Amino acid sequence: MKLTCLGSGSAGNCYLLHNETECLVIEAGIPFKEVKKALDFNISKIVGIVVSHEHGDHAKYLQEYIKVGIPVMAPSMGHVTGALSAISKPFAVRTFPLVHDVSCTGFLIEHSEIGRLLFATDTEYIRYKFKSLNHIMIECNYSQELLNQSYHEGLQERIKLTHMEFNTCKDFIRANQSHELKTVCLMHLSDRTSNETVFQKDVQELVECPVYMASKGLEYEL
């Protein structure tokens, strides 16, 4: 099973969990045609799409999936259809609430090839601790130091209440790491208020597994 990133950040988010015969799409912020290209136009392998919330960089192209009958799990938007309406094979998807300025959902995704993968983005923090995670995909949007340098106080407050700060991200990873953890992927980094090199280095010091930085074109084995 591979993880392919077609976009991560305010310009558009979309990730593919896929093998030779199955694909789960995570987020619909990139045109569907780009997903088709990434899958060599074999969209029959798409078992469903999960979408965290209604903002355009995550959900702009969701209707394209709905039109062609792909099962949708986007509970924060009132869409739960088809095979993803319950825990099912090949991907079992559970949801949990996040902390954003609109209703927003995180996903705990299970598959026999990868074990348990946590996906959480656009949230101030995560209320829960999870057992036996094999893969973590988590927002690491900004550092407080760079935020102070880049934005006035009023705009800072909106960002702090809706996105995950570097130290909050590290605290979550520290609390949920185990010897079963195989990969960590840091997502949704801000162009102005993040430092990819520092973020990756510091998180790598916390875990024994590879740490990846989500950007267009990233692909790795789970």
GUKEDREN-63765 format. One line per 4 residues: for each residue x, y, z of N, C-alpha, C. Coordinates in pm, 1 decimal, decimal comma. Last residue first. Layout:
% residues N
X Y Z X Y Z X Y Z ~ ...
//
This chain:
% residues 222
360,9 233,1 285,9 311,1 224,6 423,3 340,6 85,6 481,0 ~ 585,6 406,9 79,2 522,1 280,4 115,3 480,6 284,1 260,1 ~ 517,3 730,4 -69,1 596,6 636,8 10,3 514,1 514,2 43,7 ~ 543,7 1036,6 -233,2 488,0 900,8 -237,3 578,1 810,4 -153,4
483,1 1371,6 -323,9 533,6 1277,4 -222,6 464,7 1142,2 -239,4 ~ 350,4 1537,7 -497,6 446,4 1444,2 -553,1 506,0 1346,8 -453,1 ~ 314,6 1811,3 -284,9 274,3 1750,6 -411,1 384,5 1661,6 -465,6 ~ 387,8 1713,3 50,8 388,2 1811,8 -56,9 354,9 1738,8 -185,5
451,0 1633,8 381,1 354,5 1627,3 272,0 371,3 1744,7 176,2 ~ 733,4 1477,8 488,9 672,2 1609,4 480,7 580,6 1612,0 359,0 ~ 787,8 1198,6 710,6 772,5 1256,9 577,4 703,9 1393,0 586,8 ~ 997,3 1004,5 900,6 907,9 1120,1 906,8 906,4 1186,3 769,3
1041,4 656,9 990,1 1059,6 769,7 897,6 954,9 878,7 918,9 ~ 1065,4 582,8 1349,7 1024,0 554,1 1212,0 1053,4 673,8 1121,9 ~ 1107,4 653,4 1605,2 1206,5 563,9 1546,6 1178,2 533,9 1399,8 ~ 1064,7 994,1 1723,8 1016,9 863,0 1679,0 1129,5 783,1 1616,0
1178,8 1236,7 1791,1 1079,1 1179,4 1881,5 1046,5 1034,2 1849,6 ~ 1340,6 1320,7 1589,2 1404,8 1290,7 1716,9 1309,3 1225,7 1816,6 ~ 1156,9 1385,7 1395,8 1236,8 1264,3 1377,7 1307,7 1224,1 1506,5 ~ 1070,8 1632,0 1488,8 979,9 1517,9 1501,7 1057,3 1387,4 1485,2
1300,0 1784,9 1424,6 1256,2 1773,6 1563,3 1162,4 1655,3 1584,0 ~ 1317,5 1756,7 1141,7 1428,4 1717,2 1229,7 1379,9 1693,4 1371,8 ~ 1074,2 1866,7 1052,7 1107,4 1726,3 1026,2 1216,5 1676,3 1120,8 ~ 1095,4 2133,3 1146,0 983,2 2047,5 1186,3 1018,5 1900,4 1168,2
1325,6 2225,4 1013,5 1323,0 2216,9 1160,0 1212,9 2121,7 1206,5 ~ 1239,3 2208,2 744,4 1361,0 2141,0 789,6 1360,5 2121,3 940,3 ~ 1002,6 2366,3 733,9 999,0 2223,2 703,8 1120,1 2149,7 758,6 ~ 860,3 2586,5 917,6 998,5 2560,6 876,4 1012,7 2410,5 857,2
589,9 2823,3 880,0 644,3 2692,0 912,8 788,5 2683,2 864,2 ~ 458,4 3049,5 788,0 481,9 3035,5 932,7 527,1 2895,3 972,5 ~ 414,5 3060,7 513,0 477,9 3174,4 580,9 523,0 3144,3 723,6 ~ 292,9 2825,2 429,5 406,6 2876,9 353,5 485,0 2981,0 432,4
208,3 2576,4 668,9 188,2 2710,7 615,3 312,6 2756,6 540,5 ~ 145,3 2234,9 607,1 237,4 2337,1 655,9 206,7 2470,5 590,5 ~ -8,4 1998,4 572,8 -72,7 2130,2 578,5 17,6 2235,8 642,4 ~ 154,4 1736,2 769,1 75,2 1790,7 658,7 38,4 1937,5 682,0
382,5 1480,6 822,1 339,5 1613,4 866,2 276,2 1686,0 748,1 ~ 364,6 1144,6 887,3 361,0 1242,6 779,1 306,0 1373,2 833,5 ~ 533,9 861,1 999,2 468,6 986,0 1038,5 475,5 1080,0 919,1 ~ 527,6 502,5 1022,6 550,2 627,0 948,3 476,9 742,2 1016,0
503,9 308,6 1225,6 590,8 283,1 1111,1 620,3 407,1 1028,0 ~ 458,1 208,1 1556,0 448,0 320,4 1462,7 551,4 304,5 1351,2 ~ 504,6 18,1 1743,5 423,3 -22,0 1628,6 414,0 87,1 1522,9 ~ 624,4 132,3 1953,9 711,4 55,7 1864,0 636,3 8,0 1740,2
457,7 451,7 1959,2 486,9 319,9 2014,7 581,1 249,9 1917,5 ~ 296,0 766,8 2025,5 396,7 684,3 1960,8 411,6 550,6 2033,7 ~ 126,3 944,2 2144,4 67,4 832,7 2070,5 170,0 743,7 2000,9 ~ 266,7 1148,8 2265,0 167,8 1076,9 2346,2 116,0 951,5 2277,8
418,2 1244,1 2049,6 484,7 1187,7 2167,2 388,8 1101,4 2249,1 ~ 215,3 1347,6 1888,6 297,3 1235,4 1841,4 366,4 1166,6 1957,9 ~ 123,0 1556,0 2053,7 33,4 1447,7 2013,1 114,0 1325,7 1969,1 ~ 351,7 1715,9 2075,7 292,7 1657,4 2196,5 201,1 1540,1 2161,0
384,4 1796,2 1809,9 484,8 1710,0 1873,4 429,5 1642,9 1998,1 ~ 154,1 1958,2 1784,8 174,5 1841,6 1699,3 273,9 1744,8 1762,6 ~ 218,7 2157,2 1966,3 99,2 2075,3 1988,1 107,7 1946,4 1907,7 ~ 441,1 2266,2 1840,0 459,4 2198,4 1968,0 338,2 2113,0 2006,0
319,1 2370,7 1599,1 427,7 2273,4 1596,8 441,4 2196,3 1728,4 ~ -39,8 2397,9 1601,6 93,8 2454,1 1619,4 195,6 2341,6 1633,3 ~ -309,2 2355,6 1386,1 -222,8 2294,9 1487,1 -82,1 2354,0 1485,1 ~ -589,5 2585,4 1365,9 -482,5 2504,0 1308,1 -384,3 2459,7 1416,5
-772,5 2744,8 1499,1 -821,0 2657,9 1390,8 -714,7 2566,7 1331,6 ~ -671,4 2923,1 1678,5 -793,3 2852,3 1717,6 -838,7 2749,5 1614,0 ~ -456,7 3038,2 1549,3 -431,0 2956,9 1668,7 -551,8 2874,3 1710,4 ~ -584,7 3186,6 1348,3 -498,8 3073,5 1313,5 -479,7 2981,3 1433,0
-717,0 3381,6 1502,8 -793,9 3291,6 1416,4 -712,2 3167,7 1382,3 ~ -496,9 3507,3 1624,3 -596,4 3438,1 1706,1 -678,3 3340,8 1622,8 ~ -356,8 3631,1 1415,6 -296,3 3520,3 1489,2 -400,9 3439,8 1564,6 ~ -517,6 3843,2 1354,2 -515,3 3730,5 1262,0 -451,8 3608,5 1327,5
-458,1 4005,8 1579,3 -594,7 3965,7 1546,9 -599,8 3845,0 1456,6 ~ -176,5 4049,8 1574,0 -238,6 3971,4 1680,8 -379,1 3922,5 1646,5 ~ -33,3 4004,2 1245,7 -72,9 4085,8 1359,7 -156,9 4001,5 1455,1 ~ 223,5 3774,9 1135,1 86,2 3824,2 1138,0 59,8 3909,9 1260,6
498,5 3703,8 1148,8 431,4 3714,5 1019,1 296,3 3783,3 1021,4 ~ 606,5 3663,8 1397,4 682,5 3746,8 1303,4 601,8 3782,5 1179,1 ~ 429,6 3489,1 1516,3 449,3 3621,8 1575,7 518,5 3717,3 1478,9 ~ 476,2 3264,5 1357,4 346,6 3331,5 1352,8 357,5 3473,3 1407,7
727,4 3186,8 1437,4 711,2 3240,5 1302,5 577,8 3310,7 1285,3 ~ 660,2 3107,1 1703,4 764,0 3207,4 1678,1 747,2 3271,0 1540,2 ~ 473,6 2904,1 1669,1 433,1 3029,1 1733,0 533,7 3140,5 1705,7 ~ 461,0 2747,2 1352,9 526,4 2762,9 1482,6 487,4 2898,1 1540,3
205,9 2555,2 1178,6 285,2 2675,9 1205,1 362,7 2662,6 1335,6 ~ 93,6 2297,6 1116,6 70,3 2414,2 1032,4 168,9 2528,7 1054,4 ~ 74,0 2002,9 1083,0 178,4 2074,4 1158,2 191,3 2211,1 1091,4 ~ -160,8 1737,9 1086,7 -128,8 1876,5 1054,9 -18,2 1929,7 1145,3
-67,7 1401,0 1020,3 -117,0 1504,1 1110,6 -72,6 1642,4 1066,0 ~ -81,2 1067,7 1009,8 -80,2 1181,0 916,9 -145,8 1296,5 990,7 ~ 74,6 783,0 1126,9 13,7 909,7 1167,3 30,8 1010,4 1054,8 ~ 44,5 432,8 1158,4 79,0 547,2 1073,0 4,4 670,1 1124,0
-23,2 263,0 1360,0 87,3 224,0 1273,0 135,3 337,7 1184,8 ~ -128,6 280,5 1695,7 -124,9 344,1 1563,8 -2,4 295,8 1486,9 ~ -207,6 175,0 1951,7 -156,5 89,6 1843,8 -166,7 153,9 1706,2 ~ -460,4 400,4 2059,8 -374,5 285,6 2084,0 -329,4 223,4 1951,9
-480,0 752,4 2108,1 -513,2 634,0 2030,6 -412,6 522,8 2057,8 ~ -644,1 1013,4 2276,7 -522,8 933,7 2263,2 -562,7 802,2 2198,7 ~ -808,8 1323,6 2186,2 -804,3 1182,7 2219,7 -663,9 1125,1 2207,4 ~ -835,1 1581,5 2095,2 -875,9 1553,5 2232,7 -838,8 1413,1 2279,7
-605,5 1770,3 1925,0 -682,9 1645,7 1920,7 -709,0 1602,4 2063,9 ~ -622,5 2117,6 1817,5 -563,1 2006,4 1892,8 -651,0 1884,0 1873,8 ~ -714,1 2269,6 1604,8 -627,4 2332,1 1704,7 -552,8 2225,6 1784,6 ~ -709,5 2149,4 1270,8 -759,6 2138,1 1407,3 -661,0 2203,8 1503,0
-643,1 2051,9 1003,9 -725,9 2168,4 1032,5 -792,2 2155,0 1169,2 ~ -636,3 1689,4 1022,6 -588,2 1817,3 972,9 -689,3 1926,4 1006,1 ~ -552,8 1355,8 1056,1 -614,1 1471,3 1123,0 -551,6 1599,9 1071,5 ~ -557,8 1012,8 1047,7 -550,7 1131,2 962,4 -622,6 1245,7 1032,7
-398,7 711,5 1132,7 -472,1 828,6 1180,3 -447,7 945,4 1087,3 ~ -420,8 374,1 1057,1 -367,9 503,7 1015,2 -457,5 614,4 1068,2 ~ -340,1 46,5 1130,8 -423,6 160,7 1169,5 -353,1 291,9 1134,6 ~ -255,4 -175,2 871,9 -291,7 -160,3 1012,7 -377,7 -37,0 1032,9
-199,9 -224,0 605,4 -129,7 -113,5 672,8 -155,5 -105,5 822,2 ~ -343,1 -437,6 504,0 -205,4 -417,6 458,1 -128,5 -315,6 541,2 ~ -599,1 -422,6 610,9 -515,4 -537,7 646,4 -369,7 -518,8 606,4 ~ -679,0 -105,0 744,1 -672,1 -193,1 628,1 -575,0 -304,5 662,2
-841,2 176,8 884,6 -778,0 46,2 901,2 -786,3 -33,8 772,3 ~ -830,0 505,5 998,2 -847,6 418,3 882,0 -771,4 288,3 904,8 ~ -981,8 755,6 1146,5 -899,3 642,0 1184,0 -928,8 533,7 1081,0 ~ -1002,8 1102,8 1084,7 -1033,7 966,4 1043,0 -931,8 868,0 1098,1
-1176,3 1402,1 1192,6 -1057,0 1322,4 1170,9 -1097,4 1180,1 1138,8 ~ -1375,9 1674,3 1083,9 -1366,5 1535,2 1124,9 -1228,5 1478,1 1097,0 ~ -1556,5 1968,8 1168,8 -1440,5 1907,3 1104,8 -1417,5 1769,2 1166,7 ~ -1751,2 2257,7 1144,9 -1747,7 2116,5 1181,5 -1640,2 2044,9 1100,5
-1531,2 2543,1 1158,4 -1650,4 2475,2 1107,8 -1641,6 2330,8 1154,8 ~ -1301,9 2604,8 1285,6 -1406,9 2706,5 1289,0 -1533,1 2662,2 1216,0 ~ -1207,6 2311,9 1483,2 -1186,3 2406,7 1374,4 -1296,2 2512,9 1383,0 ~ -1115,5 2026,9 1606,8 -1143,4 2160,3 1661,3 -1106,8 2264,7 1556,5
-1281,9 1708,2 1536,8 -1165,6 1795,7 1550,2 -1210,7 1935,0 1592,3 ~ -1423,1 1387,3 1618,2 -1433,9 1532,1 1596,6 -1302,0 1605,4 1618,1 ~ -1371,2 1091,6 1421,3 -1367,2 1158,0 1550,5 -1365,2 1308,6 1527,3 ~ -1457,8 780,7 1256,0 -1441,0 925,5 1261,2 -1430,4 974,0 1405,0
-1329,9 496,4 1079,8 -1398,8 553,9 1194,7 -1369,5 703,0 1198,5 ~ -1330,9 267,8 824,3 -1309,2 408,9 856,5 -1394,7 448,8 976,1 ~ -1171,4 11,6 664,9 -1262,6 40,4 775,3 -1232,1 181,5 823,9 ~ -1144,9 -100,9 338,9 -1103,5 2,7 433,0 -1211,3 19,1 539,4
-1278,1 -299,0 192,0 -1144,0 -326,3 243,6 -1092,1 -223,8 343,8 ~ -1515,4 -351,3 462,5 -1391,3 -385,3 394,8 -1394,1 -326,3 254,6 ~ -1650,7 -119,8 708,1 -1659,8 -219,6 602,3 -1521,9 -247,3 543,6 ~ -1859,3 58,7 910,0 -1728,9 -5,2 906,5 -1736,2 -121,3 807,4
-2071,7 257,9 693,4 -2046,6 175,7 811,6 -1906,2 120,0 800,9 ~ -2069,4 403,8 466,6 -2167,2 443,5 568,0 -2152,4 363,4 696,2 ~ -1913,7 334,1 257,4 -1845,4 396,6 370,6 -1942,6 440,9 479,3 ~ -2073,5 239,5 54,1 -1999,0 141,8 134,0 -1931,6 202,8 255,9
-2316,9 502,6 49,2 -2258,4 380,0 -2,4 -2181,4 299,7 99,7 ~ -2244,2 806,9 226,6 -2316,1 726,3 129,4 -2244,0 595,9 102,5 ~ -2279,2 1090,6 384,9 -2230,5 957,1 417,1 -2310,1 862,3 328,7 ~ -2267,4 1425,7 429,3 -2258,2 1324,7 324,0 -2200,2 1195,3 381,2
-2259,3 1639,7 602,3 -2386,3 1571,1 584,1 -2386,1 1467,4 475,0 ~ -2018,0 1743,0 659,9 -2092,6 1810,0 552,6 -2226,1 1741,9 525,0 ~ -1910,9 1579,5 844,0 -1921,0 1719,8 882,0 -1999,7 1800,1 779,9 ~ -1895,6 1335,0 706,3 -2002,7 1356,8 803,3 -2018,6 1502,3 845,0
-1822,1 1212,4 448,2 -1794,1 1351,3 484,6 -1898,9 1393,4 586,2 ~ -1763,0 961,7 257,6 -1776,9 981,2 401,0 -1727,5 1121,8 432,1 ~ -1903,6 822,1 -36,8 -1849,3 939,4 31,4 -1867,1 926,3 182,7 ~ -1858,6 623,0 -329,9 -1903,7 635,9 -190,7 -1829,6 747,6 -116,9
-1917,2 755,3 -650,8 -1815,8 706,3 -557,0 -1865,6 726,0 -414,6 ~ -2084,0 849,1 -855,9 -2129,4 742,0 -768,6 -2025,9 683,2 -675,0 ~ -2025,0 1067,0 -1000,5 -1992,5 937,9 -1063,2 -2019,8 820,7 -969,2 ~ -2105,3 1273,1 -832,0 -2169,9 1258,5 -963,0 -2143,6 1123,1 -1026,7
-1926,3 1255,5 -617,5 -2066,4 1220,2 -596,9 -2135,5 1192,9 -729,7 ~ -1697,8 1354,9 -735,8 -1700,5 1215,6 -690,8 -1844,9 1168,2 -673,8 ~ -1772,9 1616,2 -781,6 -1729,3 1535,8 -895,5 -1730,2 1387,3 -860,6 ~ -1820,2 1719,8 -530,8 -1934,6 1688,3 -615,7 -1896,0 1605,0 -737,1
-1563,2 1777,4 -431,7 -1635,5 1661,0 -382,5 -1751,3 1621,8 -474,0 ~ -1391,6 1985,4 -481,0 -1425,3 1897,6 -592,9 -1504,2 1774,0 -550,5 ~ -1353,5 2123,3 -236,6 -1400,5 2194,5 -355,5 -1452,2 2101,4 -464,4 ~ -1256,3 2037,4 9,8 -1382,9 1981,0 -39,1 -1430,2 2037,3 -172,6
-1020,5 2160,8 88,7 -1041,8 2020,6 125,5 -1160,6 1957,4 54,5 ~ -1027,9 2418,5 13,7 -900,9 2350,3 -7,9 -907,3 2203,2 33,0 ~ -1288,4 2496,7 93,4 -1259,4 2464,7 -44,1 -1128,9 2390,5 -66,8 ~ -1436,1 2344,4 382,3 -1354,0 2448,3 320,8 -1299,6 2402,1 185,7
-1578,9 2133,5 508,9 -1635,8 2199,6 391,8 -1546,1 2301,9 324,1 ~ -1381,2 1840,9 604,4 -1471,3 1953,8 628,5 -1496,1 2031,7 500,2 ~ -1268,3 1586,7 532,5 -1269,4 1632,6 671,5 -1369,3 1744,4 698,1 ~ -1371,0 1309,7 347,4 -1343,1 1454,1 345,7 -1364,5 1510,3 485,0
-1301,9 1016,7 165,9 -1333,9 1076,5 295,3 -1288,6 1222,0 292,4 ~ -1423,2 802,8 -86,3 -1350,2 924,0 -52,1 -1396,0 971,6 84,6 ~ -1381,3 468,7 -225,2 -1452,7 576,9 -160,4 -1363,2 696,1 -137,9 ~ -1249,7 298,2 -388,2 -1356,1 239,3 -305,4 -1436,4 347,2 -233,4
-1121,4 301,9 -700,7 -1155,5 391,6 -589,6 -1273,8 333,3 -512,5 ~ -1089,6 143,9 -920,8 -1027,0 95,7 -797,6 -1058,7 185,9 -677,5 ~ -1195,2 280,7 -1129,9 -1276,8 171,7 -1075,2 -1217,8 117,1 -945,7 ~ -1020,5 455,8 -1235,3 -1096,7 503,0 -1120,3 -1186,9 395,2 -1061,9
-760,7 455,3 -1388,3 -833,5 338,1 -1340,3 -913,7 376,8 -1216,2 ~ -593,3 655,0 -1473,0 -732,8 659,9 -1517,4 -814,0 534,4 -1480,7 ~ -364,9 634,4 -1323,3 -362,2 588,3 -1463,2 -503,4 568,6 -1517,1 ~ -389,7 769,5 -1091,3 -431,6 628,6 -1090,2 -431,1 568,5 -1230,3
-319,9 1024,9 -1157,6 -235,4 954,8 -1061,6 -265,7 805,7 -1057,1 ~ -536,5 1092,6 -1324,5 -401,4 1079,0 -1380,2 -311,8 997,0 -1288,2 ~ -744,0 1105,1 -1131,6 -750,4 1009,0 -1242,7 -611,3 985,4 -1301,6 ~ -654,9 1321,7 -980,6 -664,3 1189,4 -918,6 -666,2 1082,2 -1026,6
-686,0 1519,2 -1170,1 -551,8 1491,6 -1120,1 -546,4 1356,5 -1049,5 ~ -960,6 1524,6 -1202,8 -878,8 1481,7 -1316,6 -735,5 1451,2 -1273,5 ~ -1054,1 1637,2 -970,3 -1068,3 1493,1 -986,8 -981,0 1442,3 -1101,5 ~ -847,7 1891,5 -825,9 -938,9 1845,5 -930,9 -937,4 1693,6 -948,4
-830,6 1889,0 -469,0 -756,3 1888,5 -595,5 -851,8 1837,8 -704,2 ~ -970,7 1847,1 -239,4 -930,0 1983,7 -269,4 -849,7 1999,5 -396,0 ~ -1081,8 1629,7 -100,9 -1121,7 1657,9 -239,1 -1087,1 1800,6 -278,3 ~ -965,0 1366,4 113,5 -981,5 1507,3 80,0 -1002,1 1528,8 -70,5
-845,3 1067,3 18,8 -862,2 1148,2 139,0 -854,2 1295,1 98,8 ~ -950,5 772,5 -138,0 -911,3 912,5 -155,6 -941,0 986,9 -26,1 ~ -837,7 450,7 -156,0 -919,9 540,0 -75,4 -865,9 681,1 -94,0 ~ -823,5 189,2 -383,7 -778,2 324,1 -351,5 -882,5 393,4 -265,1
-708,3 -126,1 -510,1 -794,2 -46,6 -422,9 -735,0 92,0 -401,3 ~ -520,4 -270,1 -660,0 -663,8 -292,8 -686,5 -758,4 -201,2 -609,8 ~ -260,5 -207,5 -592,2 -290,4 -239,5 -732,0 -440,4 -241,6 -762,3 ~ -324,8 54,0 -354,4 -242,5 -56,0 -401,1 -283,9 -86,7 -544,7
-341,5 365,2 -170,5 -373,5 276,7 -282,7 -272,9 163,7 -301,1 ~ -456,6 660,9 -68,3 -409,9 535,6 -9,6 -443,2 427,6 -110,6 ~ -389,8 988,2 -158,7 -439,7 859,3 -205,1 -375,1 747,6 -125,0 ~ -497,5 1319,1 -87,1 -405,1 1209,5 -61,2 -470,6 1080,0 -108,6
-517,7 1667,9 -110,1 -568,0 1539,6 -158,7 -459,1 1434,2 -141,4 ~ -582,6 2014,0 -94,1 -538,5 1893,5 -24,9 -600,5 1769,4 -87,3 ~ -476,1 2341,7 -184,4 -555,7 2223,0 -212,4 -495,5 2098,8 -151,3 ~ -354,3 2566,3 -93,7 -382,5 2560,1 -237,2 -466,3 2438,5 -273,8
-298,7 2526,2 174,8 -412,1 2612,1 141,4 -447,0 2611,3 -6,9 ~ -199,7 2176,2 181,6 -189,9 2316,9 216,5 -307,6 2395,9 162,7 ~ -101,0 1950,6 -49,5 -114,6 1966,7 95,1 -95,2 2113,3 129,1 ~ -144,9 1710,1 -308,1 -147,7 1848,6 -264,1 -167,7 1855,0 -114,7
-116,9 1446,8 -353,5 -139,8 1530,1 -471,6 -146,3 1678,3 -436,8 ~ 67,0 1189,7 -221,3 16,1 1324,0 -192,8 3,9 1401,9 -323,7 ~ 14,5 852,2 -161,6 54,1 951,7 -260,6 -11,8 1083,7 -226,1 ~ 109,5 565,9 -4,7 47,1 695,0 19,8 102,0 791,7 -84,1
53,8 220,0 -85,6 127,6 344,7 -95,5 42,3 462,1 -50,3 ~ 84,6 -119,3 0,0 0,0 0,0 0,0 88,5 124,9 0,0
//
